[in-house]
């Protein structure tokens, strides 16, 4: 697997006998097109999922038989060009590790983690964001994230939007945007709206536009 994501979810008693959509967006794309991400990428990117080392098919909802922690792996056969809405609404995810995930061709990451309310651990240290133009609502609603290191985010081509990028990340206390550049962005409204725990002294950033938004 050259391009893959590791993650984990915790399923509680209240979720037993329910269909849990681990990756809502991928599931929906497969059901409509039989080729995940075809609509947004205009190329074929086949994705496989395994749960606890067992591959599962997209054509049915995986039923969890007992509560507990489940390890998941997403593998992609090709480089993606658009990761928008990739984990949108995945409210059971608690951890994601992208150490082996290649993003050098990605141009949009809109709402990539939108609504991941249980997500506590997110490793994006290897993300290549050189060609990304749009990060609209990328982390909005990630209300369990306490610390986020985005020092790998070099954004020379970020021109479209960072609107609500951290909207309602109410637990976020530390944020590293050391190499972030938003000077060309058209829309930065509500960048930190609802980030009630984030103080300016705990925001590492050299971009004055971003720094002024926290006020």
N, CA, C and O of each residue as an XYZ file, in Angstrom:
860
protein
N       0.833     -1.182      0.000
C       0.000      0.000      0.000
C       0.874      1.240      0.000
O       1.526      1.547      0.998
N       0.888      1.940     -1.097
C       1.728      3.116     -1.200
C       1.084      4.365     -0.615
O       1.779      5.288     -0.190
N      -0.223      4.393     -0.593
C      -0.933      5.588     -0.172
C      -2.075      5.170      0.753
O      -3.141      4.771      0.282
N      -1.857      5.259      2.069
C      -2.884      4.770      2.966
C      -2.981      5.597      4.251
O      -2.064      6.328      4.627
N      -4.129      5.446      4.902
C      -4.450      6.140      6.142
C      -4.755      5.091      7.202
O      -5.446      4.108      6.933
N      -4.243      5.301      8.392
C      -4.607      4.457      9.522
C      -5.520      5.252     10.447
O      -5.377      6.467     10.587
N      -6.451      4.556     11.070
C      -7.344      5.235     11.993
C      -7.975      4.267     12.951
O      -7.759      3.058     12.871
N      -8.765      4.808     13.867
C      -9.476      3.953     14.804
C     -10.774      4.619     15.227
O     -10.894      5.844     15.236
N     -11.736      3.786     15.575
C     -13.012      4.270     16.079
C     -13.369      3.475     17.325
O     -12.920      2.341     17.492
N     -14.167      4.060     18.190
C     -14.686      3.350     19.353
C     -16.189      3.244     19.212
O     -16.880      4.247     19.033
N     -16.692      2.021     19.294
C     -18.123      1.764     19.198
C     -18.653      1.432     20.588
O     -18.161      0.511     21.239
N     -19.654      2.182     21.041
C     -20.219      1.972     22.366
C     -21.449      1.085     22.347
O     -21.915      0.659     21.290
N     -21.965      0.816     23.535
C     -23.140     -0.041     23.678
C     -24.318      0.483     22.852
O     -25.071     -0.291     22.260
N     -24.464      1.825     22.824
C     -25.622      2.408     22.134
C     -25.569      2.209     20.628
O     -26.570      2.409     19.940
N     -24.392      1.812     20.103
C     -24.236      1.653     18.668
C     -24.398      0.214     18.193
O     -24.392     -0.044     16.989
N     -24.541     -0.711     19.112
C     -24.659     -2.117     18.715
C     -25.935     -2.325     17.903
O     -26.987     -1.754     18.190
N     -25.801     -3.157     16.887
C     -26.904     -3.478     15.973
C     -27.331     -2.301     15.101
O     -28.387     -2.327     14.469
N     -26.503     -1.286     15.082
C     -26.764     -0.176     14.170
C     -25.738     -0.217     13.043
O     -24.635     -0.737     13.213
N     -26.105      0.329     11.908
C     -25.153      0.456     10.812
C     -24.322      1.706     11.043
O     -24.849      2.817     11.006
N     -23.043      1.537     11.280
C     -22.152      2.661     11.516
C     -21.419      2.997     10.222
O     -20.700      2.165      9.669
N     -21.605      4.196      9.757
C     -20.873      4.614      8.561
C     -19.508      5.140      8.986
O     -19.384      6.261      9.478
N     -18.506      4.329      8.792
C     -17.164      4.723      9.197
C     -16.671      5.861      8.324
O     -16.083      6.827      8.811
N     -16.912      5.738      7.059
C     -16.473      6.786      6.147
C     -17.621      7.145      5.226
O     -17.712      6.667      4.095
N     -18.483      7.987      5.729
C     -19.717      8.324      5.028
C     -19.488      8.730      3.576
O     -20.164      8.237      2.673
N     -18.548      9.615      3.363
C     -18.368     10.177      2.030
C     -17.942      9.119      1.021
O     -18.476      9.058     -0.086
N     -16.980      8.289      1.407
C     -16.519      7.246      0.497
C     -17.651      6.276      0.181
O     -17.811      5.837     -0.958
N     -18.426      5.954      1.199
C     -19.552      5.043      1.012
C     -20.537      5.604     -0.015
O     -20.984      4.898     -0.919
N     -20.865      6.892      0.145
C     -21.830      7.511     -0.754
C     -21.303      7.587     -2.186
O     -22.044      7.330     -3.135
N     -20.031      7.936     -2.345
C     -19.454      8.002     -3.680
C     -19.458      6.640     -4.354
O     -19.712      6.531     -5.554
N     -19.174      5.597     -3.571
C     -19.155      4.270     -4.158
C     -20.545      3.850     -4.598
O     -20.721      3.282     -5.676
N     -21.531      4.134     -3.756
C     -22.900      3.719     -4.071
C     -23.405      4.389     -5.348
O     -24.178      3.797     -6.101
N     -22.967      5.617     -5.587
C     -23.451      6.350     -6.755
C     -22.643      6.059     -8.011
O     -23.197      6.014     -9.110
N     -21.348      5.864     -7.858
C     -20.487      5.812     -9.035
C     -19.723      4.507     -9.190
O     -19.187      4.219    -10.260
N     -19.672      3.702     -8.103
C     -18.886      2.480     -8.075
C     -17.382      2.759     -8.121
O     -16.573      1.833     -8.174
N     -17.021      4.029     -8.102
C     -15.611      4.418     -8.095
C     -15.448      5.635     -7.189
O     -15.690      6.761     -7.625
N     -15.040      5.428     -5.930
C     -14.938      6.541     -4.997
C     -14.093      7.696     -5.532
O     -13.039      7.485     -6.130
N     -14.565      8.895     -5.310
C     -13.880     10.141     -5.648
C     -13.837     10.451     -7.132
O     -13.236     11.450     -7.528
N     -14.458      9.622     -7.968
C     -14.443      9.900     -9.401
C     -15.068     11.249     -9.710
O     -14.549     12.005    -10.531
N     -16.178     11.552     -9.056
C     -16.894     12.789     -9.352
C     -16.071     14.033     -9.044
O     -16.110     15.006     -9.797
N     -15.327     14.006     -7.944
C     -14.594     15.200     -7.569
C     -13.171     15.233     -8.115
O     -12.561     16.300     -8.191
N     -12.655     14.107     -8.484
C     -11.284     14.058     -8.984
C     -11.181     13.998    -10.504
O     -10.170     14.384    -11.090
N     -12.246     13.509    -11.128
C     -12.245     13.294    -12.567
C     -11.186     12.280    -12.982
O     -10.784     12.229    -14.145
N     -10.741     11.482    -12.033
C      -9.876     10.339    -12.324
C     -10.347      9.201    -11.427
O     -11.067      9.429    -10.455
N      -9.950      8.002    -11.746
C     -10.358      6.855    -10.951
C      -9.352      6.630     -9.826
O      -8.160      6.445    -10.070
N      -9.847      6.648     -8.600
C      -9.011      6.367     -7.435
C      -9.677      5.257     -6.637
O     -10.557      5.528     -5.820
N      -9.281      4.045     -6.855
C      -9.914      2.941     -6.147
C      -9.436      2.900     -4.699
O      -8.241      3.007     -4.424
N     -10.370      2.746     -3.792
C     -10.062      2.697     -2.368
C     -10.525      1.379     -1.775
O     -11.595      0.878     -2.119
N      -9.722      0.821     -0.887
C     -10.089     -0.374     -0.143
C     -10.068     -0.047      1.352
O      -9.265      0.769      1.805
N     -10.943     -0.680      2.100
C     -10.984     -0.494      3.543
C     -10.811     -1.840      4.223
O     -11.375     -2.844      3.787
N     -10.032     -1.856      5.290
C      -9.977     -3.045      6.129
C     -10.261     -2.624      7.564
O      -9.829     -1.559      8.005
N     -10.984     -3.458      8.281
C     -11.285     -3.228      9.687
C     -10.757     -4.411     10.472
O     -11.123     -5.560     10.224
N      -9.878     -4.101     11.435
C      -9.213     -5.165     12.200
C      -8.610     -6.202     11.268
O      -8.744     -7.407     11.481
N      -7.938     -5.707     10.221
C      -7.220     -6.515      9.231
C      -8.117     -7.358      8.333
O      -7.632     -8.257      7.646
N      -9.421     -7.078      8.330
C     -10.344     -7.787      7.443
C     -10.889     -6.798      6.418
O     -11.496     -5.792      6.784
N     -10.674     -7.080      5.148
C     -11.168     -6.189      4.097
C     -12.684     -6.250      4.035
O     -13.280     -7.321      4.148
N     -13.301     -5.088      3.855
C     -14.749     -5.048      3.719
C     -15.116     -4.398      2.392
O     -14.351     -3.618      1.825
N     -16.295     -4.738      1.920
C     -16.778     -4.224      0.649
C     -17.605     -2.978      0.894
O     -18.292     -2.869      1.910
N     -17.539     -2.030     -0.045
C     -18.332     -0.815      0.078
C     -19.821     -1.070     -0.141
O     -20.645     -0.219      0.194
N     -20.176     -2.224     -0.695
C     -21.548     -2.421     -1.152
C     -22.529     -2.715     -0.016
O     -23.726     -2.857     -0.266
N     -22.051     -2.807      1.215
C     -22.970     -2.975      2.337
C     -22.408     -2.231      3.544
O     -21.213     -1.941      3.598
N     -23.272     -1.922      4.513
C     -22.810     -1.316      5.748
C     -22.235     -2.407      6.640
O     -22.849     -3.456      6.837
N     -21.057     -2.144      7.172
C     -20.422     -3.115      8.063
C     -21.115     -3.053      9.424
O     -21.222     -1.979     10.016
N     -21.573     -4.169      9.911
C     -22.244     -4.198     11.205
C     -21.253     -4.599     12.304
O     -20.573     -5.620     12.199
N     -21.183     -3.790     13.346
C     -20.322     -4.099     14.469
C     -21.105     -4.948     15.468
O     -22.231     -4.611     15.836
N     -20.500     -6.048     15.901
C     -21.205     -7.021     16.735
C     -21.050     -6.760     18.232
O     -21.846     -7.250     19.033
N     -20.036     -5.996     18.609
C     -19.827     -5.727     20.033
C     -19.107     -4.388     20.193
O     -18.436     -3.928     19.270
N     -19.247     -3.765     21.361
C     -18.574     -2.482     21.579
C     -17.069     -2.672     21.708
O     -16.596     -3.758     22.042
N     -16.341     -1.634     21.446
C     -14.893     -1.703     21.573
C     -14.193     -0.815     20.566
O     -14.828     -0.032     19.859
N     -12.889     -0.945     20.510
C     -12.072     -0.142     19.606
C     -11.796     -0.936     18.334
O     -11.447     -2.115     18.393
N     -11.952     -0.289     17.196
C     -11.736     -0.931     15.904
C     -10.667     -0.182     15.123
O     -10.724      1.039     14.978
N      -9.695     -0.932     14.624
C      -8.651     -0.347     13.788
C      -9.095     -0.371     12.333
O      -9.652     -1.362     11.860
N      -8.846      0.717     11.634
C      -9.238      0.803     10.230
C      -8.064      1.271      9.380
O      -7.217      2.042      9.832
N      -8.032      0.794      8.153
C      -7.017      1.222      7.189
C      -7.716      1.537      5.873
O      -8.517      0.744      5.377
N      -7.406      2.696      5.317
C      -7.910      3.079      3.999
C      -6.709      3.097      3.051
O      -5.726      3.787      3.323
N      -6.770      2.364      1.965
C      -5.661      2.373      1.012
C      -6.165      2.834     -0.357
O      -7.256      2.465     -0.790
N      -5.346      3.646     -1.026
C      -5.704      4.202     -2.318
C      -4.689      3.767     -3.361
O      -3.483      3.755     -3.111
N      -5.193      3.413     -4.523
C      -4.304      2.900     -5.556
C      -3.638      4.009     -6.359
O      -2.638      3.776     -7.039
N      -4.195      5.219     -6.281
C      -3.620      6.336     -7.037
C      -3.551      7.572     -6.169
O      -4.195      7.651     -5.123
N      -2.761      8.538     -6.617
C      -2.688      9.804     -5.911
C      -3.990     10.572     -6.106
O      -4.517     10.651     -7.216
N      -4.496     11.130     -5.026
C      -5.722     11.904     -5.094
C      -5.428     13.339     -5.523
O      -4.332     13.855     -5.303
N      -6.416     13.966     -6.131
C      -6.287     15.370     -6.498
C      -7.261     16.243     -5.721
O      -7.165     17.470     -5.764
N      -8.206     15.615     -5.004
C      -9.195     16.355     -4.235
C      -9.615     15.507     -3.042
O     -10.117     14.396     -3.216
N      -9.416     16.017     -1.849
C      -9.814     15.274     -0.644
C     -10.975     15.958      0.072
O     -11.216     15.682      1.247
N     -11.684     16.827     -0.597
C     -12.817     17.533     -0.005
C     -13.883     16.542      0.477
O     -14.202     15.575     -0.215
N     -14.430     16.797      1.675
C     -15.510     16.009      2.272
C     -15.120     14.556      2.550
O     -15.991     13.707      2.740
N     -13.850     14.274      2.574
C     -13.396     12.890      2.671
C     -13.895     12.190      3.942
O     -14.340     11.044      3.883
N     -13.823     12.867      5.075
C     -14.295     12.299      6.330
C     -15.432     13.132      6.920
O     -15.671     13.111      8.128
N     -16.113     13.849      6.071
C     -17.218     14.712      6.481
C     -18.304     13.914      7.221
O     -18.860     12.957      6.681
N     -18.593     14.320      8.455
C     -19.656     13.672      9.211
C     -19.290     12.358      9.859
O     -20.171     11.652     10.349
N     -18.023     12.008      9.876
C     -17.600     10.738     10.484
C     -17.463     10.933     11.996
O     -16.359     11.097     12.515
N     -18.582     10.913     12.681
C     -18.603     11.317     14.085
C     -18.148     10.234     15.055
O     -18.157     10.462     16.265
N     -17.748      9.054     14.562
C     -17.238      7.999     15.437
C     -15.711      7.896     15.394
O     -15.113      7.193     16.209
N     -15.096      8.578     14.467
C     -13.637      8.510     14.350
C     -12.974      9.188     15.546
O     -13.349     10.300     15.916
N     -11.989      8.522     16.151
C     -11.267      9.124     17.263
C      -9.806      9.397     16.926
O      -9.157     10.208     17.586
N      -9.281      8.719     15.893
C      -7.868      8.875     15.580
C      -7.617      8.631     14.099
O      -8.183      7.712     13.506
N      -6.766      9.461     13.508
C      -6.355      9.281     12.112
C      -4.875      9.605     11.980
O      -4.389     10.592     12.531
N      -4.169      8.762     11.244
C      -2.735      8.947     11.027
C      -2.465      8.921      9.530
O      -2.712      7.915      8.864
N      -1.957     10.032      9.005
C      -1.723     10.174      7.573
C      -0.232     10.133      7.217
O       0.180     10.744      6.230
N       0.566      9.433      7.991
C       2.009      9.458      7.772
C       2.425      8.927      6.406
O       3.480      9.300      5.894
N       1.608      8.060      5.810
C       1.942      7.477      4.503
C       0.978      7.910      3.413
O       0.794      7.214      2.415
N       0.368      9.063      3.617
C      -0.641      9.556      2.689
C      -0.047     10.660      1.820
O       0.489     11.643      2.331
N      -0.147     10.489      0.496
C       0.482     11.423     -0.437
C      -0.540     12.435     -0.950
O      -1.584     12.059     -1.482
N      -0.232     13.712     -0.785
C      -1.178     14.769     -1.135
C      -0.585     15.818     -2.070
O      -1.148     16.903     -2.213
N       0.531     15.512     -2.701
C       1.199     16.536     -3.505
C       0.389     17.029     -4.696
O       0.655     18.114     -5.213
N      -0.594     16.251     -5.141
C      -1.416     16.671     -6.275
C      -2.768     17.249     -5.857
O      -3.548     17.685     -6.704
N      -3.041     17.253     -4.565
C      -4.331     17.727     -4.070
C      -4.438     19.247     -4.210
O      -3.517     19.985     -3.859
N      -5.579     19.695     -4.728
C      -5.818     21.139     -4.899
C      -6.944     21.655     -4.003
O      -7.098     22.868     -3.857
N      -7.732     20.767     -3.403
C      -8.825     21.201     -2.532
C      -8.983     20.237     -1.358
O      -8.976     19.018     -1.530
N      -9.124     20.813     -0.158
C      -9.328     20.032      1.057
C     -10.552     20.533      1.826
O     -10.584     20.442      3.053
N     -11.539     21.051      1.137
C     -12.719     21.636      1.776
C     -13.474     20.605      2.618
O     -13.735     19.489      2.168
N     -13.818     20.997      3.843
C     -14.644     20.147      4.730
C     -14.074     18.741      4.890
O     -14.830     17.795      5.110
N     -12.788     18.592      4.787
C     -12.180     17.261      4.827
C     -12.487     16.527      6.133
O     -12.732     15.320      6.124
N     -12.472     17.258      7.267
C     -12.756     16.649      8.568
C     -13.982     17.291      9.227
O     -14.156     17.202     10.442
N     -14.806     17.920      8.440
C     -15.975     18.617      8.966
C     -16.889     17.675      9.761
O     -17.277     16.612      9.277
N     -17.223     18.083     10.981
C     -18.147     17.291     11.780
C     -17.561     16.062     12.434
O     -18.310     15.218     12.924
N     -16.240     15.930     12.458
C     -15.602     14.800     13.149
C     -15.522     15.138     14.638
O     -14.453     15.457     15.159
N     -16.653     15.064     15.303
C     -16.769     15.594     16.654
C     -16.000     14.788     17.699
O     -15.700     15.317     18.768
N     -15.675     13.533     17.426
C     -14.969     12.693     18.397
C     -13.467     12.617     18.136
O     -12.730     12.013     18.915
N     -13.022     13.216     17.060
C     -11.624     13.105     16.648
C     -10.697     13.806     17.640
O     -10.792     15.017     17.839
N      -9.801     13.034     18.260
C      -8.884     13.584     19.260
C      -7.438     13.593     18.789
O      -6.656     14.451     19.200
N      -7.082     12.652     17.936
C      -5.699     12.529     17.466
C      -5.661     12.585     15.949
O      -6.297     11.779     15.271
N      -4.910     13.545     15.424
C      -4.847     13.742     13.979
C      -3.416     14.078     13.584
O      -2.910     15.152     13.910
N      -2.769     13.157     12.883
C      -1.379     13.344     12.465
C      -1.336     13.737     10.996
O      -1.568     12.912     10.113
N      -1.034     15.021     10.742
C      -0.945     15.525      9.377
C       0.469     16.015      9.074
O       0.662     16.850      8.191
N       1.446     15.503      9.797
C       2.816     16.012      9.710
C       3.457     15.797      8.342
O       4.418     16.484      7.997
N       2.941     14.859      7.566
C       3.512     14.572      6.255
C       2.689     15.162      5.110
O       2.981     14.911      3.941
N       1.676     15.934      5.439
C       0.838     16.518      4.394
C       1.627     17.491      3.527
O       2.340     18.357      4.034
N       1.490     17.338      2.221
C       2.056     18.281      1.262
C       0.903     19.131      0.739
O       0.044     18.634      0.010
N       0.881     20.398      1.106
C      -0.228     21.282      0.722
C       0.211     22.348     -0.280
O      -0.449     23.378     -0.424
N       1.305     22.105     -0.960
C       1.872     23.096     -1.874
C       0.892     23.535     -2.956
O       0.881     24.702     -3.348
N       0.069     22.605     -3.442
C      -0.838     22.927     -4.551
C      -2.281     23.174     -4.116
O      -3.158     23.370     -4.957
N      -2.526     23.165     -2.823
C      -3.899     23.348     -2.330
C      -4.331     24.805     -2.472
O      -3.609     25.724     -2.086
N      -5.526     24.995     -3.034
C      -6.077     26.335     -3.247
C      -7.211     26.668     -2.288
O      -7.498     27.841     -2.049
N      -7.855     25.649     -1.738
C      -9.063     25.865     -0.954
C      -9.090     24.954      0.273
O      -8.989     23.733      0.152
N      -9.229     25.567      1.469
C      -9.333     24.819      2.729
C     -10.592     25.217      3.497
O     -10.619     25.154      4.726
N     -11.601     25.614      2.795
C     -12.876     26.029      3.359
C     -13.434     24.964      4.315
O     -13.635     23.816      3.916
N     -13.689     25.354      5.603
C     -14.322     24.476      6.601
C     -13.564     23.167      6.836
O     -14.167     22.161      7.208
N     -12.273     23.176      6.625
C     -11.491     21.936      6.663
C     -11.623     21.193      7.992
O     -11.801     19.975      8.001
N     -11.538     21.914      9.118
C     -11.606     21.281     10.436
C     -12.849     21.710     11.225
O     -12.917     21.493     12.434
N     -13.794     22.294     10.573
C     -14.957     22.828     11.286
C     -15.718     21.738     12.036
O     -15.984     20.663     11.497
N     -16.055     22.029     13.264
C     -16.797     21.066     14.068
C     -15.961     19.986     14.718
O     -16.514     19.065     15.318
N     -14.633     20.071     14.617
C     -13.768     19.087     15.291
C     -13.623     19.509     16.752
O     -12.573     19.997     17.169
N     -14.670     19.317     17.502
C     -14.754     19.905     18.829
C     -13.973     19.152     19.895
O     -13.907     19.613     21.035
N     -13.378     18.009     19.564
C     -12.588     17.258     20.544
C     -11.083     17.444     20.369
O     -10.301     17.019     21.219
N     -10.679     18.071     19.279
C      -9.255     18.315     19.060
C      -8.737     19.322     20.075
O      -9.320     20.393     20.240
N      -7.650     18.988     20.753
C      -7.052     19.873     21.744
C      -5.801     20.545     21.189
O      -5.520     21.706     21.487
N      -5.059     19.804     20.383
C      -3.817     20.333     19.819
C      -3.719     19.903     18.357
O      -4.073     18.777     18.010
N      -3.239     20.799     17.511
C      -3.137     20.489     16.086
C      -1.850     21.079     15.538
O      -1.648     22.293     15.567
N      -0.982     20.210     15.039
C       0.286     20.643     14.468
C       0.180     20.650     12.951
O       0.204     19.599     12.309
N       0.063     21.843     12.387
C      -0.010     22.004     10.929
C       1.223     22.736     10.413
O       1.153     23.469      9.427
N       2.338     22.533     11.080
C       3.578     23.202     10.677
C       4.071     22.732      9.316
O       4.901     23.394      8.692
N       3.563     21.588      8.852
C       3.939     21.087      7.527
C       3.155     21.776      6.412
O       3.453     21.585      5.233
N       2.162     22.571      6.776
C       1.308     23.218      5.787
C       2.002     24.432      5.155
O       1.971     25.533      5.706
N       2.619     24.217      4.006
C       3.146     25.304      3.178
C       2.080     25.596      2.122
O       1.677     24.694      1.388
N       1.629     26.824      2.041
C       0.445     27.109      1.220
C       0.664     28.266      0.236
O      -0.077     29.248      0.292
N       1.637     28.187     -0.647
C       1.886     29.285     -1.583
C       0.770     29.495     -2.598
O       0.667     30.576     -3.177
N      -0.066     28.485     -2.827
C      -1.137     28.589     -3.824
C      -2.525     28.669     -3.201
O      -3.528     28.518     -3.897
N      -2.586     28.903     -1.896
C      -3.866     29.021     -1.209
C      -4.491     30.374     -1.557
O      -4.068     31.411     -1.048
N      -5.495     30.351     -2.423
C      -6.064     31.592     -2.949
C      -7.581     31.703     -2.802
O      -8.116     32.812     -2.836
N      -8.278     30.594     -2.640
C      -9.739     30.623     -2.685
C     -10.358     30.942     -1.328
O     -10.977     31.993     -1.163
N     -10.198     30.046     -0.357
C     -10.905     30.260      0.907
C     -10.311     29.475      2.068
O      -9.860     28.339      1.918
N     -10.326     30.127      3.241
C     -10.095     29.446      4.518
C     -11.278     29.772      5.442
O     -11.145     29.758      6.666
N     -12.410     30.058      4.846
C     -13.626     30.379      5.588
C     -13.945     29.271      6.591
O     -14.059     28.103      6.219
N     -14.087     29.642      7.857
C     -14.476     28.679      8.880
C     -13.566     27.484      9.003
O     -14.010     26.407      9.399
N     -12.311     27.650      8.674
C     -11.393     26.510      8.650
C     -11.339     25.796      9.996
O     -11.238     24.570     10.042
N     -11.405     26.558     11.100
C     -11.381     25.980     12.446
C     -12.680     26.295     13.203
O     -12.686     26.354     14.432
N     -13.732     26.490     12.492
C     -15.023     26.863     13.060
C     -15.480     25.872     14.135
O     -15.565     24.667     13.897
N     -15.772     26.413     15.330
C     -16.295     25.611     16.442
C     -15.370     24.486     16.894
O     -15.832     23.453     17.380
N     -14.075     24.686     16.736
C     -13.102     23.770     17.352
C     -12.934     24.225     18.810
O     -11.904     24.786     19.184
N     -13.938     23.979     19.596
C     -14.047     24.617     20.909
C     -13.045     24.111     21.946
O     -12.833     24.779     22.958
N     -12.424     22.955     21.724
C     -11.439     22.423     22.678
C     -10.004     22.731     22.271
O      -9.071     22.450     23.024
N      -9.826     23.299     21.103
C      -8.480     23.533     20.563
C      -7.725     24.564     21.406
O      -8.162     25.706     21.550
N      -6.585     24.140     21.959
C      -5.786     25.021     22.814
C      -4.448     25.397     22.189
O      -3.897     26.457     22.487
N      -3.929     24.538     21.328
C      -2.641     24.811     20.692
C      -2.743     24.550     19.197
O      -3.266     23.524     18.761
N      -2.233     25.497     18.423
C      -2.294     25.377     16.964
C      -1.005     25.899     16.359
O      -0.604     27.035     16.611
N      -0.354     25.057     15.555
C       0.903     25.432     14.902
C       0.677     25.634     13.412
O       0.447     24.679     12.669
N       0.746     26.892     12.985
C       0.626     27.255     11.569
C       1.880     27.999     11.133
O       1.803     29.002     10.424
N       3.030     27.502     11.560
C       4.292     28.217     11.408
C       4.626     28.587      9.969
O       5.261     29.613      9.725
N       4.204     27.760      9.014
C       4.561     28.001      7.611
C       3.344     28.319      6.745
O       3.402     28.225      5.519
N       2.261     28.690      7.383
C       1.001     28.953      6.707
C       1.002     30.339      6.079
O       1.451     31.307      6.692
N       0.493     30.429      4.844
C       0.440     31.703      4.136
C      -0.961     31.901      3.569
O      -1.406     31.149      2.703
N      -1.651     32.933      4.074
C      -3.022     33.190      3.638
C      -3.186     34.552      2.982
O      -4.307     35.043      2.848
N      -2.097     35.158      2.577
C      -2.163     36.530      2.070
C      -2.932     36.662      0.756
O      -3.429     37.742      0.436
N      -3.034     35.563     -0.014
C      -3.724     35.623     -1.304
C      -5.178     35.143     -1.224
O      -5.899     35.187     -2.221
N      -5.605     34.691     -0.055
C      -6.932     34.101      0.101
C      -8.027     35.147     -0.052
O      -7.909     36.262      0.456
N      -9.098     34.778     -0.760
C     -10.215     35.689     -0.983
C     -11.152     35.759      0.217
O     -11.733     36.812      0.482
N     -11.309     34.653      0.948
C     -12.284     34.618      2.032
C     -11.686     33.962      3.267
O     -11.296     32.795      3.228
N     -11.612     34.715      4.369
C     -11.115     34.167      5.626
C     -12.103     34.378      6.765
O     -11.727     34.341      7.936
N     -13.355     34.598      6.419
C     -14.377     34.889      7.421
C     -14.567     33.718      8.387
O     -14.526     32.554      7.987
N     -14.776     34.048      9.669
C     -15.056     33.053     10.711
C     -13.973     31.991     10.834
O     -14.261     30.839     11.161
N     -12.748     32.370     10.576
C     -11.635     31.410     10.613
C     -11.552     30.703     11.961
O     -11.390     29.484     12.014
N     -11.661     31.461     13.049
C     -11.556     30.889     14.397
C     -12.844     31.047     15.202
O     -12.814     30.979     16.431
N     -13.948     31.252     14.542
C     -15.206     31.444     15.258
C     -15.556     30.203     16.075
O     -15.565     29.090     15.549
N     -15.844     30.396     17.358
C     -16.185     29.267     18.217
C     -14.991     28.568     18.834
O     -15.163     27.584     19.554
N     -13.778     29.054     18.571
C     -12.566     28.466     19.168
C     -12.340     29.120     20.531
O     -11.396     29.889     20.713
N     -13.203     28.809     21.470
C     -13.215     29.505     22.755
C     -12.010     29.192     23.639
O     -11.727     29.939     24.575
N     -11.296     28.101     23.358
C     -10.148     27.712     24.188
C      -8.809     28.175     23.621
O      -7.780     28.068     24.289
N      -8.817     28.685     22.402
C      -7.564     29.054     21.739
C      -7.192     30.500     22.045
O      -7.940     31.428     21.735
N      -6.039     30.674     22.650
C      -5.519     32.003     22.950
C      -4.420     32.363     21.953
O      -3.731     31.495     21.417
N      -4.277     33.652     21.722
C      -3.339     34.110     20.708
C      -1.917     33.648     20.994
O      -1.159     33.352     20.071
N      -1.553     33.586     22.286
C      -0.187     33.185     22.651
C       0.081     31.711     22.358
O       1.237     31.286     22.343
N      -0.966     30.930     22.126
C      -0.798     29.506     21.803
C      -1.007     29.207     20.329
O      -1.114     28.052     19.917
N      -1.061     30.270     19.550
C      -1.143     30.136     18.091
C       0.205     30.497     17.486
O       0.634     31.650     17.552
N       0.871     29.514     16.898
C       2.158     29.750     16.246
C       1.905     30.059     14.781
O       1.501     29.180     14.019
N       2.137     31.292     14.386
C       1.857     31.695     13.013
C       2.584     32.999     12.702
O       2.701     33.872     13.562
N       3.071     33.126     11.474
C       3.752     34.337     11.035
C       2.912     35.154     10.067
O       3.339     36.211      9.604
N       1.723     34.664      9.764
C       0.853     35.354      8.823
C      -0.036     36.345      9.580
O      -0.838     35.944     10.423
N       0.108     37.621      9.281
C      -0.617     38.659     10.014
C      -2.123     38.580      9.789
O      -2.900     38.929     10.677
N      -2.536     38.131      8.627
C      -3.958     38.013      8.356
C      -4.601     36.967      9.265
O      -5.704     37.166      9.774
N      -3.905     35.863      9.458
C      -4.386     34.815     10.349
C      -4.385     35.273     11.795
O      -5.345     35.041     12.529
N      -3.306     35.924     12.203
C      -3.190     36.410     13.575
C      -4.272     37.414     13.921
O      -4.784     37.420     15.041
N      -4.616     38.251     12.980
C      -5.658     39.253     13.228
C      -7.041     38.612     13.332
O      -7.946     39.179     13.946
N      -7.204     37.432     12.732
C      -8.505     36.762     12.745
C      -8.865     36.215     14.110
O     -10.043     36.072     14.438
N      -7.851     35.908     14.910
C      -8.127     35.299     16.206
C      -8.748     36.300     17.165
O      -9.331     35.913     18.178
N      -8.629     37.561     16.857
C      -9.236     38.600     17.706
C     -10.730     38.719     17.454
O     -11.399     39.541     18.080
